[in-house]
Amino acid sequence: MSGNMITFPSNGSNAQGYLAVPDSGKGPGVIVIQEWWGLVDHIKDVCNRFAAEGFTALAPDLYDGQATKSPDEAGKMMMALNISEAGKKLRGAVDHLMRLENVDSVKAGVVGFCMGGQLALYTAAVNRNVGAVVDFYGIHPHVKPDFTKLEGPVLGLFAEKDKSVPQEAIQGLQKEIRAAGKTCDIYVYPNADHAFFNDTRPTVYNKTAAEDAWERTLKFFRENLVEN
């Protein structure tokens, strides 16, 4: 199963993204937000995996076609990202996804990885069409979501050995979301490191943690996006 690159309207112009649709032709909508590398094959594969599970998944390209395998360059690209412009692009992606005939959920789910994890929280905080958020080890120093604006629950998936997101920060995130009166459940994987879900990075990929996190993500979205 494979998706396709599409163009969608965003803030008066056009943006690009990768869209994967289930074989049934319709399913709950999910936005997938990239890591700092860009819209790489791994993120496209995540969209395909969602489609194989019955979801319609869209990954917007926040770097407008740029991607890298260099950590130094990825860091520079992340820090150069205009958060306001990225927010508009993400809003456009959510709006476009929810207008598609391939989506049958009332609200969208949003999942993001690393930089995208924090942007997933931000997307949910500025868009009432988001009903559930999954944050995989989210981090971005310039992204500060207003958690009082969240319309649905948050699932956080983090790693015990992640130096970029220390345990105090994870605990602080959960406290802040709950203090805003919102639901937040967090799971920290022992012996796992940052980017444990990325199976294209053998130095950090943790198969046990990744498979468990994937099942938790699917269950969470099905519970919060699918009407019974």
N, C-alpha and C positions, 0 to 999 in steps of 0.2 A: 504494500500500500504506500502510495506517495502522494504528496500534495503539490501545490503549484504556487509560484510567485504571483501576487495580485497587486493591483493599484487601488487605493481607496481614498476618498476625500478626507482631508484633514486641515482644519483651520484655514479654509479658503484656497488651499492648494492640494497637491496629491502626495501621498506617502505610499510606501511599498511594504509588503509583508508576505509571509508564507502561510497559506491556508490549506488545512487538511480536513477532509470531510469523511465521515464514516460510510461504509458500504450501503447502509440503509438510506443514506442521503440526508439524514437529519439527526440532530442530537443536541444535548445541552452545550451552550457556548462557553469556551474557555480561551482566555488571552494568555499567551506564553511569553514571558519577558526575558530577553537575552542576558547572558553574563557580559562581562566587560570586553570579551573577545569580539562581539558583534553577532550578527545573525548567521552563525556558522552551522555546519551540518548537524552538529549535536542538537541544537535547538530545533532544527527542522525535524530531526528524528523524534524528538519529544512530542512535537505536534502529530506526527504520524502515529506514535504510540497511543496518544489520546484518541485519535480517530479510530484506531483498531479496537478501542474500548467503548466506542459509541458516542464520543464527543466530537463536536466541530471546533477545531482549534486554529487560532490565528496568532502568529508571532510577528508583531510589527518590527520593521527595521529601523532602529533608533539612530544608526550611524549612516543611513543613506547609502548603503552599498559597501561601506568600508568594513574590513575585518582584519584580524591579525592573529598570529600565534605567539607574538612576542609579549611577555608580561610587561616590559617597560612601555612599549607602545600602547598596550591595552590600558595601562594605568593612565597614560596621558589622554587617551581617547575618553576614558570615563570621566576624568576631571574636567575635560573640555566640554562635556555634554551640557548643553543649556537645559536646565531642569524645567524651566517654564515651557520651552518649546517641546521638550520630550513629553511633558504632561499633556500638551495640546494634541500631540501625535497619538498618545495613548488613549486620550478621550475619543479621538477620531476612530481609532481601532475598535474600541468598545462599541461606539455608536454604529459603525459599519457592521460589526459582527452581529449585533442584535437585530439588525434589519434584514439579515440574510434569511432566505426561506429554508436554509439548512440548519437553522437554530430553533429549537422548540422549548427552551427554558425562558422563564420570565426575566431572569437576571443572569449575568455572566459570572463565571468564576475567573479569578486571576491567579496565576502562579508565576513566580520569578525566582531566578537563581543568582546568588551573589549580588552584584549591583541590581539585578532585576528583582531580587527578593524585596529590597527596600522600595524599589519603584512599584512593585505590586501593592504594597501598603499605601503608597502615595496615590496610585491609580484608584484604589478603592475609596480613599478619603475624599477624592474630588469628583467622583462619579457615582450617582445614585443607582446606576444600572448594574453595579457590582454587588453580588450577594454573598460571596465567599472568597477568602484569600488564603493562599498557601505561600509561605515565605521560606525558601530554602536558603539558610545561612546568609540572610540579607545584610548588606553593608553599603553605605554611601554617605560620606561625611556631610554632603550638601543637601541631603533629602530628609526633611523633617515633617512627616505627615501629621495632620490634625486628626487624631484618633477619635475625637468626638463625632466626626463626620462619617465614620464607618457605618455601613448599612447591613453588615453581616459578620459572621464569626471569622476568626483568624486561626490558622494552624501554622505553627512555626516548627521547622525541622532543622536542627543545628548539630554541631559536632563538638565532642568533648575536647579534641586536640586543636581546634581552630583558634589560632593566635590572633587572627584578624577580627574575630567576634568572640571576645572572652566571656566566661560564664557570668560575670557581673553584668555585662551588657545584655545578655540573653534574659537574665532575671529582671533587669530594669525594663526591658521592652515589654515583658508580660505584665509587670506591675503597672506600667504606664497605660497600656491598652485597657486593662481591667479597671483602672482608676477612672478612665473615661466612660465607664459603664458598658463596655463591650466584652464579648466572649473571646478568650484567647487560650488555646491549649498548645503547649510547647513540649516537644520531645527532643532530648539531646542524646545522640548516639555515642556510646562509649567506644573508644579506640578508633573513632573516625575523625577525619580532618576536613578542612574546607574543601568544597567541590567534590565531596564523596559521591555525589550522584553522577558525575560526568564520566561516562565509560570510555571516553576518548582520551582520558588522562590516567594512564595506568599507575602513575606514582601516587595518586590520591584516591582513585576509585576504590570504593569499598562495596563489594557486591552484596553482602548481607544487609548493610545499612541502606543501600540504594533500593533493593527490592522491597524492604519493609516500608521505606518512605514512599515508594510508588503506590503500594497497596493502601497506605494511610491516605494518600492524596486522592486516589480514586474513590475510596469510601467516603471521604469528607465531601467531595464535590457531589457525589450521588445523594448523600444525605441532605445537602443544602441547596442543590440546584434542580433535582428531579422531583416532580410532584407525584406523590403516591396516590 
